[in-house]
Amino acid sequence: MVSDLPFPPQRKPKKRDQVCCILLSKESIIDFKGYECISSSSLRSSDICLFVSKPQKQSCSKMAEAIRPEIWKPPRLVAGTGDIYQTSISESHEREENSLNGKIGNQLDYRNVVSKTNKLGSNVFRSIEWTADGTSLVAITEDNFIRTFIAPPDLLTSFAPHHLLPYSITPTPTTPFTTSLYPFFTLSDPSTTQLLTSTHSQPIHLRNLLYPHITASYPLIHPTTEKYLTPHSLLWTTTGTHFLAGTDSQIHLFDVTRYNSGPLETFTTGKKRKSNKSNPKIRVPTFFSSSTIQSSSDLDNANTRSIISALSLHQQTNTLAAGTFSRRVLLYSSPYQDGVLTNVVNLNSTKTHSQFKNFPGSIRGNGITNISFTENGNHLVVAERRSNVVFIYDLRYPAEVWSVLVGRNAGTNQKLGVSYCSSYGTGDKRVSGVVVAGGIDGIVRIWNPFEGCKGEEEEEGYLKPEEKFVAARDPVTAVAVHPCGEVLATSSGQRKSVNLQDETESEFDSGSEDEKEDEEGGEKREAEEEVGGSVKLSDDGVWDNGVRVWAL
């Protein structure tokens, strides 16, 4: 294989020689006369290896781009918030006000609206989401504000990256537990620029993102204690006339036109266990079709008492999926009053663990945070907190895992978003059915589970990321793909304090010291990988809070 080299094998290669060798084998190439082999994984291609001298390793990417440009073309940074929020909350407010010349889209003196006790903390971007019309980005930040960024019209044609500034800033009493954008959001129609928010000890609020006021309130009160119930998940129905709220073992259905009114219906996912076993039906929850009970294990799965942490609705079949912190997904035939429980996906199943007993590491997470249907409704993408994998289930055979996406690197209590997009990429590179997720190492990873790259022989059944790029120097808290599939937005940040700015400790992580050391070691190993992107990994303690937009 080395006979095609442009210098004779008997002559010792000089330092200035740079040689490319097209290989048919996927095996790694050993050092050749003092030259270092760059592995194929570094180039994101299995059939190319570069022989370069050790001092010239940094020029590897330029050489690869000259050889096969389609391989080394990571997403291009087209917009970002810069360093405005890469500091404490109080300092970021001053920077933001100076950048906006003291004015913002809704003319709000936001610094005096909400008193934030943790003004010295890091202004973390908790989430980012595209609106339905693809014109705007909505971000939730640590300082109890919802910021709306409007994408520039020349986003993809400008030579230099745009500097993003918020068009409007909406205050909330506390940091929202969850939000849900109106499914027919249109920037040119202010009546549709609505957002549902759930905050602690408050009603569910419908807010207009272009104006600093509450459009409507929907109280959700416990009938006995008269305390406000705080939803951990919110979801609009496909018609936009109703919405669902998930609380502890309950799903509530609201009519959006009934202002200041409670839910139309409340469905209980599980009743409390009674010591009296004479009446076993007491464990059967409402909103459940008893005809589907086949065994006692099905009964146990059906009786799910846990916080409803994630909701998803299939657009065509109207099937509702409700994920819980107890690692179960409840599937209902409809989100309305006629809906019945049709199946349960149990991530605690012994079949799941026996199926992947040889997995190099734990696959058990700490509660479901994201669920998404595929286009045809046959598969369900499930992601958990404190988990390095993403599960995909075939709903026709829900007892077993259909596929496991490995390498996520999200072993933290901080919520890191996972997105499923039906279309991803541009031109000939466009693919369908892609899963995109961020990690604690600031790297965004992309899987194509239906045409993915399988693992090694001992890892059969696992799918490794096909692509990855560096998006931030802090954990990537959310990844949002534009509806057109050609643009990707990321948000990043990590809880820190001013006196701990030079350290990498996160308040989100409540693990032991040994676990933290293991995670730090994993981050360092990931930082040594050759990946694309416009952000450099560093350990300088910089607070990388912000939003970035990438052209695919």
C-alpha positions in Angstrom: 0.0 0.0 0.0 2.9 2.3 0.5 4.5 1.7 -2.9 2.7 4.7 -4.4 4.5 7.1 -2.1 6.3 9.8 -4.1 9.7 9.0 -2.5 11.6 5.7 -2.6 11.1 3.6 0.5 14.8 3.3 0.9 15.2 7.1 1.3 14.5 8.5 4.7 11.6 10.9 4.4 12.3 14.6 5.1 10.4 16.7 7.6 8.9 18.8 4.9 7.3 15.8 3.1 3.6 15.5 3.5 2.1 12.5 1.9 -1.5 11.3 1.5 -2.3 7.7 0.9 -5.7 6.5 -0.1 -6.4 3.2 1.7 -9.0 0.5 1.2 -8.7 -0.9 4.6 -10.2 0.6 7.8 -7.3 -0.6 9.8 -5.1 2.0 11.5 -1.7 2.5 9.9 1.4 2.2 12.0 4.2 4.8 12.1 6.3 4.9 8.9 9.9 5.8 9.4 9.3 8.3 12.1 6.1 9.7 10.7 3.0 9.8 12.8 -0.2 8.2 11.6 -3.4 10.3 11.9 -6.2 7.9 12.5 -9.2 7.7 10.2 -11.6 8.7 13.0 -9.8 12.1 13.2 -10.7 12.8 9.6 -14.2 11.5 9.9 -13.6 9.2 7.0 -12.7 5.5 7.0 -10.7 5.4 3.8 -8.2 8.2 4.2 -5.1 8.4 6.4 -2.5 11.2 6.4 1.2 10.8 7.0 2.6 14.0 8.4 5.5 14.9 10.5 4.8 15.5 14.2 5.4 19.2 14.1 3.0 19.5 11.2 0.1 17.7 12.8 -1.8 21.0 13.1 -2.0 21.4 9.3 -3.8 18.1 9.1 -7.2 19.6 8.6 -6.0 21.9 5.8 -4.5 19.0 4.0 -7.7 17.0 4.3 -9.7 19.9 3.0 -7.5 20.1 -0.1 -7.9 16.4 -0.7 -11.6 15.9 -0.1 -13.4 19.1 0.8 -16.7 17.3 1.6 -15.1 15.5 4.5 -13.6 18.5 6.4 -16.4 20.9 6.2 -17.8 21.4 9.7 -20.8 23.7 10.4 -20.0 27.3 9.8 -20.6 29.8 12.6 -23.0 32.5 11.2 -24.3 34.2 14.3 -23.7 34.4 18.0 -24.2 36.4 21.2 -20.5 37.0 21.7 -19.2 37.7 25.2 -22.2 39.6 26.5 -23.5 36.7 28.7 -20.1 35.1 29.4 -20.0 36.6 32.9 -22.2 37.0 36.0 -25.8 37.9 35.8 -25.4 41.5 37.0 -22.5 42.1 34.7 -24.3 40.5 31.7 -27.2 42.9 32.3 -24.9 45.9 32.0 -23.2 44.5 28.9 -26.6 43.8 27.3 -27.9 47.3 28.1 -24.8 48.9 26.6 -25.0 46.8 23.5 -28.7 47.8 23.1 -28.0 51.5 23.9 -30.3 51.3 26.9 -33.3 50.2 24.9 -34.7 46.8 24.0 -37.6 45.7 21.8 -40.3 46.0 24.4 -38.9 49.1 26.2 -38.5 47.2 29.5 -36.2 48.2 32.3 -35.5 44.6 32.9 -32.9 45.0 35.6 -35.5 46.3 38.1 -38.3 44.0 37.2 -37.1 40.8 39.0 -34.8 40.8 42.0 -32.3 38.0 41.5 -30.6 36.9 44.7 -27.8 35.1 42.8 -26.6 38.1 40.8 -23.0 36.8 41.1 -23.9 33.5 39.4 -23.4 32.6 35.8 -26.1 33.6 33.4 -26.6 30.2 31.9 -28.7 29.6 28.8 -30.9 26.8 29.8 -32.6 26.1 26.5 -33.0 27.4 22.9 -35.8 26.7 20.4 -36.7 27.8 16.9 -40.2 29.2 16.4 -42.5 27.4 14.0 -42.0 29.9 11.2 -38.2 29.7 11.6 -37.7 33.5 12.0 -36.8 33.6 15.7 -35.0 31.9 18.5 -36.4 31.8 22.0 -34.0 31.2 24.9 -34.5 30.7 28.6 -31.7 32.1 30.8 -30.7 31.8 34.5 -31.7 35.4 35.3 -35.4 34.6 35.0 -35.9 36.0 31.5 -37.1 34.7 28.2 -35.1 36.3 25.4 -36.3 36.4 21.8 -33.7 36.7 19.0 -34.8 37.4 15.5 -32.6 35.8 12.8 -31.0 38.3 10.3 -32.4 38.0 6.8 -28.9 37.6 5.4 -27.9 34.9 7.9 -26.5 32.5 5.4 -25.1 35.0 2.9 -23.1 37.3 5.1 -19.3 36.8 5.1 -18.8 37.6 8.8 -20.9 36.1 11.7 -23.8 38.2 12.9 -23.9 39.6 16.4 -27.2 38.5 18.0 -29.0 40.9 20.3 -32.4 40.2 21.9 -35.4 41.8 20.2 -37.5 41.4 23.3 -36.9 40.3 26.9 -39.8 38.8 28.9 -39.5 38.6 32.7 -40.8 35.7 34.8 -41.1 35.5 38.6 -38.7 32.5 38.7 -36.8 30.5 36.2 -39.5 28.5 34.2 -39.6 24.8 34.8 -40.8 24.3 31.2 -42.2 26.3 28.3 -44.0 25.5 25.1 -44.2 27.7 21.9 -47.4 28.1 20.1 -47.3 25.7 17.1 -48.5 28.3 14.6 -46.1 31.0 15.7 -45.8 33.7 13.0 -43.7 36.8 13.6 -45.8 39.0 11.3 -48.9 38.1 13.3 -48.6 39.3 16.9 -51.6 37.3 18.0 -49.7 34.1 17.4 -46.4 35.0 19.1 -47.4 33.2 22.3 -45.6 31.0 24.8 -46.8 28.9 27.7 -44.7 29.1 30.9 -44.7 27.1 34.1 -43.1 28.7 37.2 -43.1 27.7 40.8 -46.2 28.6 42.9 -47.8 30.4 39.9 -50.6 29.6 37.5 -49.7 28.5 34.0 -49.2 31.7 32.0 -49.7 32.4 28.3 -47.3 35.2 27.4 -46.8 37.3 24.3 -43.1 37.4 23.4 -43.3 40.7 21.7 -45.0 42.5 24.6 -44.1 42.5 28.3 -47.4 41.3 29.7 -49.4 38.1 30.4 -52.1 37.3 27.9 -53.9 34.7 30.0 -53.6 32.6 33.2 -54.6 29.0 33.8 -54.6 28.0 37.5 -53.7 24.5 38.4 -54.5 24.0 42.1 -54.5 20.9 44.3 -58.1 20.3 45.4 -57.1 19.4 49.0 -54.1 21.6 49.9 -55.1 24.4 47.5 -51.5 24.8 46.5 -50.4 25.5 43.0 -49.2 22.5 41.1 -46.1 23.1 39.0 -46.1 21.4 35.7 -42.7 19.9 34.6 -43.9 19.5 31.0 -46.2 21.5 28.7 -47.4 20.6 25.2 -49.8 22.2 22.7 -52.2 19.9 20.8 -51.9 19.8 17.0 -54.9 22.2 16.6 -53.5 24.8 18.9 -56.8 25.0 20.8 -55.8 22.9 23.8 -52.6 22.2 25.7 -51.4 19.5 28.2 -49.6 19.9 31.5 -47.7 17.1 33.2 -47.4 17.1 37.0 -46.9 14.4 39.6 -48.7 11.3 38.3 -51.2 13.4 36.4 -51.8 14.9 32.9 -54.1 17.9 32.7 -56.0 19.0 29.6 -56.7 22.7 29.2 -58.8 24.7 26.8 -56.8 27.8 25.8 -59.9 29.9 25.3 -61.1 29.4 28.9 -59.1 32.1 30.6 -58.6 31.9 34.4 -60.1 28.4 34.4 -58.7 25.1 35.5 -58.3 22.0 33.4 -61.1 20.4 31.4 -59.9 17.0 32.4 -57.3 15.5 34.7 -56.0 12.0 33.9 -54.2 10.0 36.7 -51.3 7.8 35.6 -51.2 5.8 38.8 -52.8 5.6 42.2 -51.2 5.2 45.5 -50.5 1.6 46.6 -52.8 0.4 49.4 -51.8 -2.0 52.1 -55.1 -3.8 51.6 -54.5 -6.3 48.8 -58.1 -7.6 48.7 -58.9 -5.2 45.9 -56.1 -5.3 43.3 -58.0 -3.0 40.9 -57.2 -0.1 43.2 -53.8 0.0 41.5 -55.2 0.3 38.0 -55.0 4.0 37.0 -57.6 6.0 35.2 -57.0 6.8 31.6 -56.2 3.1 31.1 -57.7 0.4 28.9 -58.1 -2.7 31.1 -58.3 -4.9 28.0 -54.6 -4.4 27.4 -53.6 -5.9 30.8 -52.0 -9.3 30.0 -50.0 -10.0 33.2 -49.2 -8.6 36.6 -46.1 -7.0 35.1 -48.3 -5.0 32.7 -50.3 -3.9 35.6 -47.2 -2.7 37.5 -46.1 -0.8 34.4 -49.5 0.7 33.9 -49.6 2.0 37.5 -46.9 4.7 37.1 -46.6 7.2 40.0 -43.9 9.7 39.0 -43.5 13.2 37.7 -44.5 13.6 34.0 -41.2 15.1 32.8 -41.7 15.1 29.0 -44.6 15.1 26.6 -44.7 14.4 22.8 -47.5 14.2 20.3 -47.4 12.6 16.9 -48.8 15.0 14.3 -50.6 12.5 12.2 -51.8 9.7 14.5 -52.4 12.0 17.5 -50.6 9.5 19.7 -49.5 11.0 23.0 -46.2 9.9 24.7 -45.6 10.9 28.4 -42.1 10.3 29.9 -41.5 10.1 33.6 -38.7 10.4 36.1 -39.3 6.7 36.9 -37.9 5.8 33.4 -41.2 4.9 31.8 -43.0 6.2 28.7 -46.8 6.0 28.7 -48.4 5.8 25.3 -52.0 7.1 24.8 -54.3 6.8 21.8 -55.3 10.5 22.1 -54.6 13.6 24.2 -58.3 14.2 24.6 -61.0 12.8 26.9 -61.4 9.7 24.7 -57.8 8.6 25.0 -56.8 5.3 26.6 -53.4 3.9 27.6 -52.3 1.6 24.8 -48.8 0.7 25.8 -45.9 1.3 28.2 -42.2 1.5 27.4 -40.3 0.5 30.5 -36.6 1.5 30.5 -36.2 -0.5 33.7 -37.1 -3.7 32.0 -34.8 -6.6 32.6 -34.9 -7.3 28.8 -33.3 -3.9 28.2 -30.5 -4.5 30.6 -29.8 -8.1 29.6 -29.9 -7.1 25.9 -27.0 -4.7 26.6 -25.3 -6.3 29.5 -21.9 -6.1 27.7 -22.1 -2.4 27.1 -18.9 -0.7 28.2 -20.5 1.5 30.9 -23.9 2.0 32.5 -26.9 2.7 30.3 -29.2 3.6 33.2 -30.1 7.2 33.4 -31.8 9.3 36.1 -35.2 10.1 34.6 -36.5 10.9 31.1 -36.0 14.5 29.9 -36.7 14.3 26.1 -39.0 12.1 24.0 -39.7 12.5 20.2 -41.7 10.6 17.6 -40.2 9.8 14.2 -42.2 10.9 11.1 -44.0 7.6 10.6 -44.8 7.2 14.4 -43.2 3.7 14.6 -40.1 4.8 16.6 -39.6 6.8 19.7 -36.4 8.6 20.7 -35.8 8.7 24.5 -33.1 10.6 26.3 -32.4 10.8 30.0 -30.7 13.0 32.5 -27.2 11.7 33.6 -26.9 9.3 30.8 -24.4 8.9 28.0 -26.7 7.1 25.6 -30.0 7.8 23.7 -32.5 5.0 23.3 -34.6 4.3 20.2 -37.7 2.0 20.6 -39.7 0.4 17.9 -43.2 0.9 19.2 -44.4 -2.2 17.4 -42.1 -4.2 19.8 -41.8 -1.9 22.8 -40.4 -4.6 25.2 -36.9 -4.3 23.7 -34.6 -1.5 22.7 -34.3 -1.1 18.9 -31.1 0.8 19.0 -28.7 2.6 21.4 -26.9 5.8 20.4 -23.6 5.9 22.3 -21.1 8.6 23.0 -23.5 11.4 24.1 -21.3 12.4 27.0 -24.1 13.8 29.2 -23.3 12.2 32.6 -24.5 15.1 34.6 -27.7 16.2 36.5 -27.8 19.3 34.3 -30.5 19.0 31.6 -28.9 18.7 28.2 -31.3 18.7 25.3 -31.6 16.1 22.5 -33.3 16.9 19.2 -34.8 14.7 16.5 -35.1 16.3 13.1 -36.7 14.9 10.0 -34.4 16.7 7.7 -30.7 17.7 8.3 -28.1 19.1 6.0 -28.0 20.7 2.5 -27.9 19.5 -1.1 -26.6 16.0 -1.6 -25.7 15.8 2.1 -29.3 16.1 3.2 -30.4 13.1 5.3 -33.6 12.3 7.2 -34.2 11.0 10.7 -31.2 12.5 12.5 -30.6 12.8 16.3 -28.6 15.7 17.5 -27.3 16.2 21.1 -24.9 18.3 23.0 -22.5 17.1 25.7 -20.8 18.4 28.9 -17.6 18.7 26.8 -19.1 21.4 24.6 -19.3 19.0 21.6 -22.4 18.5 19.4 -22.8 15.0 18.1 -25.0 13.8 15.2 -26.4 10.3 14.7 -28.2 8.9 11.7 -29.8 5.9 13.4 -31.6 4.5 10.3 -28.4 4.6 8.2 -25.9 5.0 11.0 -22.3 3.7 11.5 -22.4 0.6 13.6 -19.9 0.0 16.4 -17.3 -2.7 16.6 -18.2 -6.4 16.6 -18.4 -6.5 20.4 -20.6 -3.5 20.3 -23.2 -4.8 17.9 -26.5 -2.9 18.3 -24.8 0.4 19.3 -24.5 3.4 17.0 -21.7 5.8 17.2 -21.9 9.5 16.1 -21.4 10.1 12.5 -20.3 13.7 12.9 -19.3 16.0 15.7 -18.0 19.5 16.2 -17.0 21.8 19.0 -19.8 24.3 19.7 -18.8 25.7 23.1 -16.4 25.6 26.0 -19.1 24.8 28.5 -21.9 22.1 28.3 -24.2 22.4 25.4 -27.6 22.8 27.1 -29.7 22.6 24.0 -29.5 21.9 20.2 -32.3 23.2 17.9 -32.4 22.4 14.2 -34.2 25.0 11.9 -37.4 23.7 10.3 -35.6 23.8 6.9 -32.9 21.5 8.3 -30.0 23.7 7.0 -29.3 25.8 10.2 -28.6 24.6 13.7 -28.7 26.7 16.9 -26.9 25.8 20.2 -27.1 27.2 23.7 -24.5 26.7 26.4 -23.6 27.4 30.0 -22.9 26.0 33.4 -23.7 27.2 36.9 -20.8 28.9 38.5 -20.1 31.7 40.9 -17.7 34.6 40.7 -15.4 33.2 43.4 -15.3 29.9 41.6 -14.8 31.3 38.1 -11.4 29.7 37.7 -12.8 26.3 38.7 -14.9 23.9 36.7 -17.2 22.8 39.5 -20.9 22.7 38.6 -23.8 23.1 41.0 -25.9 21.0 38.8 -23.8 18.0 39.5 -24.5 16.4 42.9 -22.4 13.3 42.5 -19.4 12.2 44.6 -15.9 13.4 44.2 -14.9 10.2 42.5 -17.7 10.7 39.9 -16.5 14.2 39.3 -13.0 13.1 38.8 -14.1 10.5 36.3 -16.2 13.1 34.4 -13.3 15.5 34.3 -11.0 12.8 33.0 -13.6 12.0 30.3 -13.8 15.7 29.3 -10.0 15.9 28.9 -10.0 12.8 26.7 -12.7 14.2 24.6 -10.9 17.5 24.3 -8.0 15.7 22.7 -10.1 14.4 19.8 -9.7 16.0 16.4 -13.1 17.5 15.7 -14.4 20.3 13.6 -16.0 23.6 14.6 -15.1 27.2 15.2 -14.6 27.1 19.0 -11.4 25.9 20.6 -11.5 23.8 23.8 -9.6 25.3 26.7 -9.4 24.9 30.5 -9.0 28.6 31.2 -12.2 28.8 33.2 -14.1 31.0 30.8 -17.8 31.2 31.2 -19.2 30.3 27.8 -22.8 31.3 28.2 -24.5 32.1 24.9 -26.3 31.2 21.7 -24.6 30.3 18.5 -26.1 29.7 15.1 -24.4 27.3 12.6 -24.9 26.8 8.9 -24.8 23.1 8.0 
